[in-house]
Amino acid sequence: MGKITEISPQAKDKTRVNVYIDGAFVCGLSLETAVKYRLKAGAEIDEERLKEIEFDSERQTALEKAVGHISKSMKTEREIALFLSRKGYGDAVVSFILEKLKSYGYADDAAYARAYVSAQKGKKGARLIGAALRAKGVREETIADALRDVEQDGEAARKAAEKYMRGKGREEKEIQKLYRHLISRGFSYEEASAVAKEYRECREF
């Protein structure tokens, strides 16, 4: 058993509170839940019992918040987890919600990666797309699967070059700028070199 030493409003959401036992943070709860279970400073409670209260009482509101969050746009599993954590939900609730969303097909990193690649492949190279997906928490094998078609298709680099070179001449300085532009957009050195060579040879796109 331990003693609740503090129940304080969360900085970013005044409808939720942080609960401390013996001076250590244990979990976040809705104010409604804290009132329902008559939690207050000075009360004795077992830490595991407090976590059970959190799990039982918070998972439905957490699910509603998560569904509202992903309804605006697709999110990766890490983005959903971070969103719920920032809302004050504990690890057990976050894990439960992620599993629930995955079972519904609402959290699917493979589908997210495929959609992201499809939207970006005409604008960015595989290197830049992969880096963005890694930053969103997508696993390497999932990224590799999603990028397979992009890596086998050099047409994206040509399309990006065509857009960049529109209205420009074919002088060497412009072609060198094109090469640097393609590298900055995440295309490989081989792809950028091949496209620059084609422009040097005045190939029609």
C-alpha positions in Angstrom: 0.0 0.0 0.0 1.0 3.6 -0.6 -0.3 7.0 0.1 -1.6 9.4 -2.6 0.6 12.4 -2.0 -0.7 14.6 -4.9 -3.4 14.8 -7.5 -2.6 17.7 -9.8 -4.2 19.0 -13.1 -2.2 18.2 -16.3 -0.7 21.2 -17.9 -2.1 20.5 -21.4 -5.5 19.2 -20.4 -7.3 20.5 -17.3 -9.9 17.7 -17.6 -7.2 15.2 -16.6 -5.0 14.9 -13.5 -1.7 13.3 -12.6 -1.7 11.0 -9.6 1.4 10.5 -7.3 1.9 7.8 -4.7 4.6 8.5 -2.1 5.8 11.4 -4.2 6.3 9.4 -7.4 4.1 9.8 -10.5 2.0 6.7 -11.2 -0.5 7.5 -13.8 -2.8 10.1 -15.5 -6.6 9.9 -15.0 -9.6 11.9 -16.2 -10.9 14.2 -13.4 -14.2 12.3 -13.7 -12.4 9.0 -12.9 -10.6 10.5 -9.9 -13.9 11.8 -8.5 -15.7 8.5 -9.3 -13.2 6.5 -7.3 -12.9 9.1 -4.6 -9.2 9.5 -5.1 -7.6 12.3 -3.0 -4.4 13.3 -1.4 -3.8 11.4 1.8 -5.8 8.3 0.8 -4.2 4.9 1.0 -4.2 2.9 -2.2 -2.2 0.0 -3.8 -0.3 1.1 -6.9 -1.5 -1.9 -8.9 -5.1 -1.1 -7.9 -4.6 2.4 -9.2 -3.3 1.1 -12.5 -6.3 -1.2 -12.7 -8.6 1.8 -12.2 -6.7 3.7 -14.9 -7.0 0.8 -17.4 -10.7 0.0 -16.8 -11.8 3.6 -16.7 -9.6 5.2 -19.3 -9.5 2.8 -22.3 -12.8 3.9 -23.7 -12.0 7.6 -23.7 -8.5 6.8 -25.0 -10.0 4.9 -27.9 -12.4 7.7 -28.7 -9.5 10.2 -28.7 -7.4 7.9 -30.9 -10.1 7.4 -33.4 -10.7 11.1 -33.6 -7.0 11.7 -34.1 -6.6 9.2 -37.0 -9.9 10.3 -38.6 -8.2 13.5 -39.8 -5.4 11.6 -41.6 -3.5 8.3 -41.5 -1.1 7.9 -38.7 1.7 5.4 -37.9 1.6 3.3 -34.8 4.3 5.4 -33.1 2.4 8.6 -33.9 -0.7 7.2 -32.3 1.2 6.1 -29.2 2.9 9.5 -28.9 -0.5 11.2 -29.2 -2.0 9.2 -26.4 1.0 9.5 -24.2 0.9 13.3 -24.6 -2.7 13.1 -23.6 -1.6 11.5 -20.3 -2.5 7.9 -20.9 -0.3 5.2 -19.4 1.6 2.5 -21.2 -1.0 -0.2 -20.5 -3.8 1.9 -22.0 -1.7 2.9 -25.0 -0.8 -0.7 -25.7 -4.4 -1.8 -25.4 -5.6 0.9 -27.8 -2.9 0.2 -30.4 -3.8 -3.5 -30.4 -7.5 -2.6 -30.7 -6.9 -0.2 -33.6 -4.7 -2.8 -35.4 -7.4 -5.4 -35.0 -9.8 -3.0 -36.7 -7.3 -2.2 -39.4 -7.1 1.5 -38.3 -3.4 1.2 -37.4 -1.4 -0.4 -40.1 2.2 0.7 -40.7 2.5 -1.3 -43.9 -0.6 0.4 -45.4 0.6 3.8 -44.2 4.0 3.2 -45.8 2.5 2.2 -49.1 0.2 5.2 -49.2 3.0 7.6 -48.3 5.3 6.1 -51.0 2.5 6.4 -53.5 2.0 10.0 -52.7 5.6 11.0 -52.6 7.4 8.9 -55.2 7.0 11.4 -58.0 8.4 14.2 -55.8 11.1 12.6 -53.8 13.6 9.8 -54.1 13.7 6.5 -52.1 16.3 7.8 -49.7 14.3 10.8 -48.6 11.0 8.9 -48.5 12.7 6.2 -46.4 14.1 8.8 -44.0 10.7 10.3 -43.5 9.1 7.0 -42.7 11.8 6.1 -40.3 11.2 9.4 -38.5 7.5 8.3 -38.2 8.5 5.0 -36.5 8.0 2.6 -39.4 10.2 -0.5 -39.2 13.0 -1.0 -41.8 11.5 -4.2 -43.4 8.1 -2.4 -43.8 9.9 0.6 -45.5 11.9 -1.8 -47.7 8.7 -3.5 -48.9 7.0 -0.2 -49.6 10.0 1.2 -51.5 10.6 -1.9 -53.7 8.7 -0.5 -56.7 10.3 3.0 -56.3 13.8 1.6 -56.3 13.1 -0.3 -59.4 11.6 2.6 -61.2 13.9 5.5 -62.3 11.0 7.3 -63.9 10.4 9.3 -60.7 13.8 11.0 -61.0 13.0 11.9 -64.7 9.7 13.4 -63.8 11.2 15.4 -61.0 13.9 16.6 -63.4 11.4 17.5 -66.0 9.5 19.7 -63.5 12.7 21.3 -62.3 14.1 22.0 -65.7 10.9 23.5 -67.1 11.9 26.9 -68.6 15.6 26.4 -68.0 18.3 25.9 -70.6 20.6 22.9 -71.1 23.8 24.6 -70.2 26.3 22.6 -68.0 25.7 24.8 -65.0 22.0 24.2 -65.2 22.6 20.4 -65.5 24.9 20.5 -62.4 22.2 22.4 -60.5 19.7 19.7 -61.6 22.0 17.0 -60.3 22.3 18.7 -56.9 18.5 19.2 -56.8 17.8 15.5 -57.4 20.3 14.5 -54.7 18.6 17.0 -52.3 15.2 15.3 -53.1 16.5 12.0 -52.0 17.3 10.4 -55.3 20.4 8.2 -55.4 23.7 9.3 -56.9 23.2 6.8 -59.7 19.7 8.0 -60.6 20.8 11.7 -60.5 23.9 11.0 -62.7 21.8 9.0 -65.2 19.3 11.8 -65.6 22.0 14.5 -65.8 23.7 12.4 -68.5 20.5 12.2 -70.5 20.1 16.0 -70.3 23.6 16.4 -71.5 22.8 14.2 -74.5 19.7 16.4 -75.1 17.4 13.4 -74.7 13.7 14.3 -75.0 11.6 13.5 -72.0 
